[in-house]
Amino acid sequence: MTDAMEFNKVLMEWSERFISRSMRNYMHFVKASGLSLSHFSILMHLYYRGPNDISEMGMHLDITVAAASQLIKRLVDEQLVDRAEFPQDRRVRQLTLTAKGRTLIEKAVESRNRWMERLPMILSEKQRKTISASLRDLLTAERSLDNQ
């Protein structure tokens, strides 16, 4: 097996395990919250992309505006999202996360990533330094793909 093949094999296995652990923790959190994955998708979209309107949210979820409105209504009722008229066009409803919604998403992200906090404890200092340097190199290489 060539170095490139071995690298790809190990990277694929790490990626699969990383995603699997992260998603398992995330899904447990979502289920415990009592909200659906679609609700969390809306909250995450608002968290990472900022204020948005209902039609944009429908496109993001690949559902109708009416279906998006129903999902958003529950989030408004739970005080996780604010819905207000857009100043330039009163027909448009602007969606923003409330402080409660932001806190919920921050807890979800923390829950998703909690397993990684244990990794450094089972690695030696030398391993941590080597892996950190390699991950920085990998990040640099990945970013350069955008320029190709």
Secondary structure, DSSP 8 states (H G I E B T S, - for coil): --HHHHHHHHHHHHHHHHHHHHHHHHHHHHHHHT--HHHHHHHHHHHHH--EEHHHHHHHHTS-HHHHHHHHHHHHHTTSEEEEEETTEEEEEEEEE-HHHHHHHHHHHHHHHGGGGGGGGGS-HHHHHHHHHHHHHHHHHHHHHTT-
